[in-house]
Amino acid sequence: MAVSHAYDYLNINPKMVTATDLLIQAYNHYVHFVVFKNYNKEKKESGKIEKDSLKRKHQKNRERLRDERVAFARANKLPTRYIEMLLPVGAHSDDEESEKGKFWKIKTLPYRSANVGKFMRRLDNRMMDAAIQEPNHKRRICRLPKEPIISDFKTAPKGLALDFYDPDWFKKLSPAQQNTIPNRRKAALLPNANESLLPTGQTHPDEKLKDTTFNRIYLDIHSAAYAPPNGNEDEVSSGEENDGEEEGEEGEGNDKTGESYDACDDEFFEEGDAGDLYDPPANFTDDEEVDDGDDDEEEDGDDDDDNDQEDSINGELIGAVHDDDDDEEMYGLDGEAQWS
């Protein structure tokens, strides 16, 4: 049939049509290896092939979302601590398309703090504003459900700032994991991330601080939410480790992940809006504020750091044009990016 040119649209190589020995090897490989391997997977767990295919699709969507956010952050010279937090794919949710395909449902990562969720919504809002000036740029409409949908992905990225991780999730880890998964000497966000990425003239004064100065001011404030009861760091038993949380494994979904979810408009917030889903913040109480007097003493005692701070933001953030199908790998940090 291939020789008759009936299947030329498949771009069949005519030279390979008569290569019988090679065709036999290809057949044996596909039938006796690929198909047999898939058969064994389905034999052990019905629907395993489709589940793995969906997981790969969601992972690719996470990579595209990561690439778009990182490119926007670099184009607008956001602080280095923000870019470092956005680089791992695991820092981004595996959004799921709604039943009618009108928008994407934002899932909740169990290991990510509510304050990071606020920051992501602020970042999405700025990207949405920038996209208005780029009418040819196609972007996905992502909406947060009023009732959280827990993500299937349970393995947290390692080495991120302490305040990236949810305090309740953190306290369930073994002592060894508490020391190896987060970077306990670094803070990334303001106590209230809703104050981040505001327009010119409304920018929080501490957002432009160098990372070292920012850590000195906010690390202790963030760390208070992660302290074990009575200061007993050995309270978490290593025997409580969940085998599904080992590196390289993904736990199975729970709650609403395996159920059909009605994508009615009244069950979702508008795009960029989180309502009261992240309030009150999981990490902080209302009375936890930074003492202005202490800040003055810190800044007076560290003139060198203050002299190295970037100037205030000049103009609005600019948008970065991206293609949703662009799977280009993101490179490492180009030095220490700061506000322009």
C-alpha positions in Angstrom: 0.0 0.0 0.0 2.9 2.4 0.7 4.3 1.7 -2.7 1.1 2.7 -4.4 1.5 6.2 -2.9 -1.9 6.1 -1.2 -0.3 7.0 2.1 2.2 9.7 0.9 0.6 12.1 3.4 2.2 10.0 6.2 5.7 10.9 4.8 6.6 7.2 4.4 10.2 6.6 3.3 9.9 4.4 0.2 13.4 3.0 0.7 12.3 1.5 4.1 9.2 -0.2 2.6 11.3 -3.1 1.3 13.6 -3.3 4.3 11.9 -6.4 5.6 14.5 -7.3 8.3 14.2 -3.8 9.8 10.4 -3.9 9.7 10.4 -7.2 11.5 12.6 -5.8 14.2 10.4 -2.7 14.6 7.3 -4.9 14.8 8.9 -7.2 17.4 10.0 -4.2 19.5 6.6 -2.5 19.4 4.4 -5.6 20.0 6.7 -7.6 22.3 8.1 -4.7 24.3 6.0 -1.5 24.1 2.5 -3.1 24.0 3.5 -5.8 26.4 4.8 -3.3 28.9 1.6 -1.3 28.7 -0.4 -4.5 29.1 1.4 -5.3 32.3 0.7 -1.8 33.6 -3.0 -2.1 32.9 -3.0 -5.6 34.4 -1.7 -4.2 37.7 -3.9 -1.0 37.7 -6.8 -0.4 35.3 -6.5 3.0 33.6 -2.8 3.4 34.4 -1.8 4.3 30.9 -4.4 7.1 30.6 -3.5 8.4 34.1 0.2 8.6 33.2 -0.7 10.3 30.0 -2.7 13.0 31.8 0.0 13.4 34.3 2.6 14.1 31.6 0.2 16.5 30.0 -0.3 18.4 33.2 3.4 18.4 33.8 4.0 20.0 30.4 1.3 22.6 31.2 3.2 23.4 34.4 6.4 23.9 32.5 4.7 26.3 30.1 3.2 28.2 33.0 6.6 28.3 34.6 8.3 29.6 31.5 5.8 32.4 31.0 6.0 33.6 34.6 9.8 33.5 34.7 10.1 35.3 31.4 7.8 38.0 32.6 9.7 38.3 35.9 13.1 38.6 34.1 11.8 41.1 31.6 10.6 43.3 34.4 13.7 42.8 36.5 11.8 41.5 39.6 13.9 40.8 42.7 16.2 37.7 42.5 14.3 36.0 45.4 11.1 36.1 43.3 12.8 34.6 40.2 14.4 31.9 42.3 11.0 30.9 43.7 9.5 30.8 40.2 12.2 28.7 38.6 11.2 25.1 39.8 8.3 23.6 37.9 7.0 22.3 41.2 6.3 25.8 42.4 3.4 26.1 39.9 0.0 24.5 40.1 -1.2 21.9 37.6 -4.2 23.8 36.3 -7.0 21.7 34.8 -9.3 22.7 31.9 -12.9 23.2 32.8 -15.6 20.9 31.4 -16.7 23.4 28.8 -13.2 24.5 28.0 -13.8 28.2 28.7 -11.1 28.6 31.3 -8.6 26.6 33.4 -9.2 25.6 37.1 -6.4 26.5 39.4 -5.5 23.6 41.7 -4.1 23.9 45.2 -0.6 22.5 45.9 -0.7 21.0 49.4 2.9 22.0 50.2 2.6 25.6 49.0 1.7 28.3 51.6 -1.3 30.5 51.3 0.9 33.6 51.1 2.6 32.2 48.0 -0.9 31.7 46.5 -1.5 35.4 47.1 1.8 36.3 45.4 0.9 34.1 42.3 -2.4 35.9 42.0 -0.7 39.3 42.2 1.8 38.1 39.5 -1.0 36.8 37.3 -2.8 40.1 37.6 0.2 42.1 36.4 0.7 39.7 33.5 -3.0 40.0 32.7 -2.7 43.8 32.7 0.4 43.6 30.4 -1.4 41.3 28.0 -4.0 44.0 27.3 -1.3 45.8 25.4 -0.5 42.7 23.4 -3.8 41.7 21.7 -2.1 39.1 19.5 -0.8 37.2 22.5 -2.9 34.2 23.4 -3.1 33.5 27.1 -5.1 31.1 29.2 -7.9 32.3 31.5 -7.2 30.8 34.9 -9.8 31.0 37.7 -9.6 29.9 41.3 -12.4 27.7 42.5 -14.1 28.8 45.7 -13.8 25.2 47.0 -10.1 24.2 46.7 -9.2 21.4 44.4 -6.2 19.5 45.7 -3.4 18.9 43.2 -2.3 15.3 42.3 1.3 16.4 42.6 2.6 16.0 46.2 6.4 16.2 45.9 7.6 19.6 46.9 10.6 21.3 45.2 13.7 21.5 47.4 15.9 24.5 48.4 13.3 27.2 48.2 12.8 29.9 50.8 11.2 28.8 54.1 8.0 30.9 53.6 7.3 29.1 50.3 6.2 26.0 52.2 2.9 25.6 54.1 3.5 25.6 57.8 1.1 22.8 58.6 2.6 20.7 55.8 6.1 21.5 57.1 5.4 20.4 60.6 4.3 17.0 59.4 7.8 16.3 57.9 10.4 14.3 59.6 13.3 16.4 61.3 15.6 15.4 58.5 13.2 16.6 55.8 12.6 19.8 57.7 16.3 20.5 57.4 16.8 19.4 53.8 13.7 20.4 51.8 13.4 24.2 52.6 16.2 26.8 52.8 15.6 27.8 56.4 18.0 30.8 56.1 16.0 32.6 53.4 12.7 34.4 53.1 11.2 35.4 49.8 7.9 37.3 50.3 6.4 40.1 52.4 4.3 38.9 55.3 1.2 39.9 53.2 2.0 39.1 49.6 -1.0 41.2 48.5 1.3 44.2 49.0 3.7 42.8 46.3 4.0 43.9 42.7 1.9 47.0 43.1 1.9 49.8 40.6 4.4 52.7 40.7 3.8 55.0 43.7 2.1 52.2 45.7 5.2 49.8 45.9 6.0 48.5 49.3 9.3 50.1 50.3 10.9 46.8 51.5 10.2 45.1 48.2 13.3 46.7 46.5 15.6 45.7 49.4 18.6 43.4 48.6 18.1 39.8 49.6 20.5 40.0 52.6 18.7 43.0 54.0 15.3 41.5 53.3 16.3 38.3 55.1 17.5 40.2 58.2 14.2 42.0 58.5 11.7 39.2 57.6 13.2 35.8 58.2 12.5 35.7 61.9 8.9 36.8 61.3 8.4 34.0 58.9 10.2 31.4 61.0 7.8 31.9 63.9 5.0 30.0 62.0 7.3 27.0 61.4 8.5 26.6 65.0 7.4 23.3 66.6 5.2 23.4 69.7 7.2 24.1 72.9 10.4 24.4 70.7 10.7 20.6 70.6 12.2 20.0 67.2 12.4 16.2 67.8 8.6 15.9 68.2 8.1 14.8 64.6 8.9 11.2 64.3 10.8 9.9 61.3 8.4 6.9 61.3 5.6 9.3 60.2 7.2 9.7 56.7 4.8 9.0 53.9 6.3 6.7 51.3 4.5 8.6 48.6 6.5 11.7 49.5 9.9 10.2 48.5 11.8 12.1 45.9 10.8 11.1 42.4 7.3 9.8 43.4 4.0 11.5 43.0 1.2 10.7 45.5 -2.2 9.9 44.4 -4.9 12.6 44.4 -7.5 13.0 47.2 -10.4 15.2 48.0 -11.9 16.5 44.8 -9.2 15.4 42.4 -10.9 12.2 41.4 -14.4 13.5 41.3 -16.2 15.2 38.5 -16.3 18.9 39.3 -19.1 21.2 38.0 -17.5 24.2 36.4 -20.4 26.6 37.1 -19.4 30.3 37.0 -20.7 30.8 40.5 -18.3 28.2 41.9 -15.2 30.1 40.7 -13.7 33.5 41.4 -13.1 35.9 38.5 -9.7 35.7 36.9 -7.0 37.1 39.1 -9.3 37.2 42.2 -8.8 34.9 45.2 -11.6 36.2 47.3 -11.1 35.2 50.9 -9.6 31.9 50.1 -6.1 32.8 51.4 -7.4 34.9 54.4 -6.4 34.9 57.1 -2.9 34.2 56.0 -1.7 30.8 57.2 1.7 32.1 58.3 0.8 35.2 60.1 -1.5 36.9 62.6 -2.8 40.4 62.3 -0.5 41.7 65.1 2.7 40.5 63.4 4.1 43.7 61.9 7.6 45.0 61.4 8.6 47.7 63.8 9.4 50.8 61.9 11.8 51.9 64.6 13.8 48.7 64.3 13.9 49.1 60.5 15.5 52.5 60.9 18.1 51.1 63.2 18.8 48.2 60.9 19.1 50.5 57.9 21.3 53.1 59.8 23.6 50.3 60.8 24.0 49.0 57.4 24.7 51.9 55.1 26.6 49.7 52.6 23.5 47.6 52.0 21.3 50.6 51.6 23.7 52.2 49.1 23.5 49.1 47.0 19.7 49.1 46.9 18.1 49.7 43.5 16.3 52.9 42.7 12.5 53.0 43.0 10.5 51.6 40.2 10.4 53.7 37.1 7.2 53.3 35.1 4.8 50.4 34.9 5.9 46.7 34.5 6.3 45.7 30.9 4.8 42.6 29.4 6.7 39.7 27.9 5.4 38.1 24.7 5.3 34.3 24.9 4.0 31.5 22.8 2.0 28.9 24.7 3.6 26.2 22.6 7.1 27.3 23.4 8.9 24.6 25.3 12.2 26.3 25.4 14.2 25.6 28.5 14.8 28.4 30.9 18.3 29.2 31.8 19.8 30.1 35.2 19.8 33.5 36.8 21.7 36.1 34.9 23.3 37.7 37.9 21.2 39.3 40.6 18.2 40.9 38.9 16.6 43.8 40.8 14.0 46.4 40.2 14.8 48.9 37.3 
